[in-house]
């Protein structure tokens, strides 16, 4: 039973990371739509310190007429992490920690902390209205020896500037349904990252 739960945990985390970087976003209804229709990349240029990072997922998995509910929460803390935007590229550098909490049918299955030191990365980006499209990942994840960098790729994120252009908030909200090999999954992802300009 313990090996089954460990295998199921790895499967659920794999599904989470695949859906985390999926591009099929649903539109937001919380005021971010259309607020930045004339945004150009110049507003991004400079160094931005990540203040908060939070992601929650809710997944329903149906296999052989059995339904399993999984919830995952990832919260960043001890953030000493900077994203530097140029006209159409970005670099990441610094340290951070993340707490991952995984519950399965209401029972906590995993509560783990990962600390990442001397992280660096890069990618490109573009904007269209209040949509930021990145090719590359701001964060890297590794869990139980599984490196998720292979899942990084193009992502579409809604964004808004506030505090006179000194605070950047990015939001990903998406619902993803898949049916592969008789396993039906529906995952709802909500992610918010807040950055302050240095």
TORKOL-4160 file (C-alpha; in steps of 0.2 Angstrom, whole numbers, padded with zeros to 4 digits, m for minus):
198
<pt num="1" X="0000" Y="0000" Z="0000"/>
<pt num="2" X="0014" Y="0012" Z="0004"/>
<pt num="3" X="0022" Y="0009" Z="m0013"/>
<pt num="4" X="0006" Y="0012" Z="m0021"/>
<pt num="5" X="0003" Y="0029" Z="m0013"/>
<pt num="6" X="0021" Y="0034" Z="m0017"/>
<pt num="7" X="0018" Y="0029" Z="m0035"/>
<pt num="8" X="0002" Y="0038" Z="m0035"/>
<pt num="9" X="0010" Y="0054" Z="m0027"/>
<pt num="10" X="0023" Y="0054" Z="m0041"/>
<pt num="11" X="0009" Y="0052" Z="m0054"/>
<pt num="12" X="m0001" Y="0066" Z="m0047"/>
<pt num="13" X="0014" Y="0078" Z="m0046"/>
<pt num="14" X="0019" Y="0073" Z="m0064"/>
<pt num="15" X="0001" Y="0078" Z="m0069"/>
<pt num="16" X="0002" Y="0094" Z="m0059"/>
<pt num="17" X="0018" Y="0100" Z="m0067"/>
<pt num="18" X="0012" Y="0095" Z="m0085"/>
<pt num="19" X="m0004" Y="0106" Z="m0082"/>
<pt num="20" X="0006" Y="0120" Z="m0073"/>
<pt num="21" X="0015" Y="0124" Z="m0089"/>
<pt num="22" X="0000" Y="0121" Z="m0101"/>
<pt num="23" X="m0005" Y="0136" Z="m0112"/>
<pt num="24" X="m0024" Y="0134" Z="m0112"/>
<pt num="25" X="m0029" Y="0148" Z="m0100"/>
<pt num="26" X="m0046" Y="0154" Z="m0096"/>
<pt num="27" X="m0050" Y="0172" Z="m0096"/>
<pt num="28" X="m0050" Y="0181" Z="m0080"/>
<pt num="29" X="m0066" Y="0190" Z="m0073"/>
<pt num="30" X="m0057" Y="0200" Z="m0059"/>
<pt num="31" X="m0053" Y="0216" Z="m0068"/>
<pt num="32" X="m0037" Y="0211" Z="m0076"/>
<pt num="33" X="m0045" Y="0209" Z="m0093"/>
<pt num="34" X="m0042" Y="0224" Z="m0104"/>
<pt num="35" X="m0034" Y="0236" Z="m0091"/>
<pt num="36" X="m0017" Y="0236" Z="m0100"/>
<pt num="37" X="m0022" Y="0236" Z="m0119"/>
<pt num="38" X="m0007" Y="0248" Z="m0123"/>
<pt num="39" X="0006" Y="0240" Z="m0113"/>
<pt num="40" X="0023" Y="0239" Z="m0121"/>
<pt num="41" X="0038" Y="0229" Z="m0116"/>
<pt num="42" X="0047" Y="0245" Z="m0110"/>
<pt num="43" X="0037" Y="0244" Z="m0093"/>
<pt num="44" X="0045" Y="0227" Z="m0090"/>
<pt num="45" X="0063" Y="0232" Z="m0093"/>
<pt num="46" X="0073" Y="0232" Z="m0077"/>
<pt num="47" X="0076" Y="0221" Z="m0061"/>
<pt num="48" X="0061" Y="0214" Z="m0052"/>
<pt num="49" X="0062" Y="0205" Z="m0035"/>
<pt num="50" X="0049" Y="0191" Z="m0033"/>
<pt num="51" X="0039" Y="0195" Z="m0017"/>
<pt num="52" X="0027" Y="0181" Z="m0017"/>
<pt num="53" X="0023" Y="0165" Z="m0027"/>
<pt num="54" X="0008" Y="0154" Z="m0024"/>
<pt num="55" X="0000" Y="0140" Z="m0034"/>
<pt num="56" X="m0015" Y="0129" Z="m0030"/>
<pt num="57" X="m0022" Y="0115" Z="m0040"/>
<pt num="58" X="m0037" Y="0104" Z="m0038"/>
<pt num="59" X="m0037" Y="0088" Z="m0049"/>
<pt num="60" X="m0050" Y="0075" Z="m0051"/>
<pt num="61" X="m0044" Y="0059" Z="m0058"/>
<pt num="62" X="m0056" Y="0045" Z="m0063"/>
<pt num="63" X="m0049" Y="0028" Z="m0067"/>
<pt num="64" X="m0058" Y="0011" Z="m0068"/>
<pt num="65" X="m0074" Y="0020" Z="m0061"/>
<pt num="66" X="m0064" Y="0026" Z="m0046"/>
<pt num="67" X="m0062" Y="0044" Z="m0043"/>
<pt num="68" X="m0048" Y="0052" Z="m0033"/>
<pt num="69" X="m0047" Y="0070" Z="m0028"/>
<pt num="70" X="m0030" Y="0078" Z="m0027"/>
<pt num="71" X="m0026" Y="0096" Z="m0021"/>
<pt num="72" X="m0008" Y="0103" Z="m0022"/>
<pt num="73" X="m0002" Y="0120" Z="m0014"/>
<pt num="74" X="0015" Y="0127" Z="m0018"/>
<pt num="75" X="0020" Y="0143" Z="m0008"/>
<pt num="76" X="0037" Y="0152" Z="m0011"/>
<pt num="77" X="0046" Y="0159" Z="0004"/>
<pt num="78" X="0063" Y="0166" Z="0009"/>
<pt num="79" X="0063" Y="0174" Z="m0008"/>
<pt num="80" X="0079" Y="0182" Z="m0013"/>
<pt num="81" X="0076" Y="0180" Z="m0032"/>
<pt num="82" X="0077" Y="0193" Z="m0046"/>
<pt num="83" X="0070" Y="0193" Z="m0063"/>
<pt num="84" X="0079" Y="0205" Z="m0075"/>
<pt num="85" X="0069" Y="0209" Z="m0091"/>
<pt num="86" X="0077" Y="0217" Z="m0106"/>
<pt num="87" X="0067" Y="0222" Z="m0122"/>
<pt num="88" X="0061" Y="0204" Z="m0126"/>
<pt num="89" X="0071" Y="0192" Z="m0115"/>
<pt num="90" X="0073" Y="0189" Z="m0096"/>
<pt num="91" X="0086" Y="0182" Z="m0084"/>
<pt num="92" X="0082" Y="0174" Z="m0067"/>
<pt num="93" X="0095" Y="0173" Z="m0052"/>
<pt num="94" X="0094" Y="0170" Z="m0034"/>
<pt num="95" X="0088" Y="0159" Z="m0020"/>
<pt num="96" X="0071" Y="0154" Z="m0014"/>
<pt num="97" X="0062" Y="0140" Z="m0005"/>
<pt num="98" X="0045" Y="0132" Z="m0009"/>
<pt num="99" X="0033" Y="0122" Z="0002"/>
<pt num="100" X="0023" Y="0109" Z="m0007"/>
<pt num="101" X="0008" Y="0101" Z="0001"/>
<pt num="102" X="m0001" Y="0087" Z="m0007"/>
<pt num="103" X="m0018" Y="0080" Z="m0001"/>
<pt num="104" X="m0026" Y="0065" Z="m0008"/>
<pt num="105" X="m0045" Y="0063" Z="m0005"/>
<pt num="106" X="m0043" Y="0075" Z="0010"/>
<pt num="107" X="m0028" Y="0067" Z="0018"/>
<pt num="108" X="m0011" Y="0075" Z="0018"/>
<pt num="109" X="0000" Y="0064" Z="0008"/>
<pt num="110" X="0016" Y="0075" Z="0006"/>
<pt num="111" X="0022" Y="0091" Z="0015"/>
<pt num="112" X="0039" Y="0095" Z="0009"/>
<pt num="113" X="0051" Y="0110" Z="0008"/>
<pt num="114" X="0063" Y="0112" Z="m0006"/>
<pt num="115" X="0077" Y="0125" Z="m0006"/>
<pt num="116" X="0085" Y="0131" Z="m0022"/>
<pt num="117" X="0102" Y="0141" Z="m0021"/>
<pt num="118" X="0111" Y="0150" Z="m0035"/>
<pt num="119" X="0097" Y="0147" Z="m0047"/>
<pt num="120" X="0099" Y="0155" Z="m0064"/>
<pt num="121" X="0088" Y="0154" Z="m0080"/>
<pt num="122" X="0083" Y="0163" Z="m0095"/>
<pt num="123" X="0070" Y="0165" Z="m0108"/>
<pt num="124" X="0061" Y="0176" Z="m0120"/>
<pt num="125" X="0044" Y="0185" Z="m0118"/>
<pt num="126" X="0032" Y="0196" Z="m0127"/>
<pt num="127" X="0016" Y="0205" Z="m0123"/>
<pt num="128" X="m0001" Y="0208" Z="m0131"/>
<pt num="129" X="m0013" Y="0218" Z="m0121"/>
<pt num="130" X="m0013" Y="0212" Z="m0103"/>
<pt num="131" X="m0006" Y="0195" Z="m0109"/>
<pt num="132" X="0013" Y="0190" Z="m0106"/>
<pt num="133" X="0019" Y="0175" Z="m0116"/>
<pt num="134" X="0035" Y="0168" Z="m0110"/>
<pt num="135" X="0046" Y="0154" Z="m0117"/>
<pt num="136" X="0056" Y="0148" Z="m0102"/>
<pt num="137" X="0052" Y="0147" Z="m0084"/>
<pt num="138" X="0054" Y="0159" Z="m0070"/>
<pt num="139" X="0056" Y="0145" Z="m0057"/>
<pt num="140" X="0063" Y="0127" Z="m0057"/>
<pt num="141" X="0055" Y="0113" Z="m0048"/>
<pt num="142" X="0062" Y="0096" Z="m0042"/>
<pt num="143" X="0053" Y="0084" Z="m0032"/>
<pt num="144" X="0059" Y="0067" Z="m0026"/>
<pt num="145" X="0072" Y="0067" Z="m0039"/>
<pt num="146" X="0061" Y="0072" Z="m0054"/>
<pt num="147" X="0067" Y="0088" Z="m0063"/>
<pt num="148" X="0053" Y="0097" Z="m0070"/>
<pt num="149" X="0063" Y="0109" Z="m0082"/>
<pt num="150" X="0059" Y="0097" Z="m0096"/>
<pt num="151" X="0041" Y="0104" Z="m0094"/>
<pt num="152" X="0046" Y="0122" Z="m0096"/>
<pt num="153" X="0040" Y="0129" Z="m0112"/>
<pt num="154" X="0029" Y="0143" Z="m0118"/>
<pt num="155" X="0017" Y="0150" Z="m0105"/>
<pt num="156" X="0003" Y="0162" Z="m0106"/>
<pt num="157" X="0000" Y="0173" Z="m0091"/>
<pt num="158" X="m0011" Y="0188" Z="m0087"/>
<pt num="159" X="m0003" Y="0203" Z="m0079"/>
<pt num="160" X="m0006" Y="0220" Z="m0071"/>
<pt num="161" X="0005" Y="0234" Z="m0066"/>
<pt num="162" X="0000" Y="0244" Z="m0050"/>
<pt num="163" X="0009" Y="0256" Z="m0038"/>
<pt num="164" X="0014" Y="0267" Z="m0051"/>
<pt num="165" X="0021" Y="0253" Z="m0062"/>
<pt num="166" X="0032" Y="0248" Z="m0047"/>
<pt num="167" X="0022" Y="0232" Z="m0044"/>
<pt num="168" X="0019" Y="0218" Z="m0057"/>
<pt num="169" X="0006" Y="0204" Z="m0053"/>
<pt num="170" X="0005" Y="0189" Z="m0064"/>
<pt num="171" X="m0010" Y="0177" Z="m0063"/>
<pt num="172" X="m0013" Y="0160" Z="m0071"/>
<pt num="173" X="m0030" Y="0153" Z="m0070"/>
<pt num="174" X="m0034" Y="0137" Z="m0081"/>
<pt num="175" X="m0044" Y="0122" Z="m0082"/>
<pt num="176" X="m0037" Y="0107" Z="m0091"/>
<pt num="177" X="m0046" Y="0091" Z="m0095"/>
<pt num="178" X="m0037" Y="0076" Z="m0102"/>
<pt num="179" X="m0042" Y="0058" Z="m0106"/>
<pt num="180" X="m0027" Y="0047" Z="m0109"/>
<pt num="181" X="m0027" Y="0028" Z="m0108"/>
<pt num="182" X="m0043" Y="0027" Z="m0099"/>
<pt num="183" X="m0037" Y="0040" Z="m0086"/>
<pt num="184" X="m0048" Y="0055" Z="m0086"/>
<pt num="185" X="m0041" Y="0070" Z="m0077"/>
<pt num="186" X="m0048" Y="0088" Z="m0074"/>
<pt num="187" X="m0036" Y="0100" Z="m0066"/>
<pt num="188" X="m0040" Y="0118" Z="m0061"/>
<pt num="189" X="m0024" Y="0129" Z="m0058"/>
<pt num="190" X="m0023" Y="0145" Z="m0050"/>
<pt num="191" X="m0006" Y="0154" Z="m0048"/>
<pt num="192" X="m0001" Y="0172" Z="m0042"/>
<pt num="193" X="0016" Y="0179" Z="m0043"/>
<pt num="194" X="0020" Y="0197" Z="m0036"/>
<pt num="195" X="0036" Y="0206" Z="m0041"/>
<pt num="196" X="0042" Y="0223" Z="m0036"/>
<pt num="197" X="0053" Y="0234" Z="m0046"/>
<pt num="198" X="0071" Y="0237" Z="m0039"/>
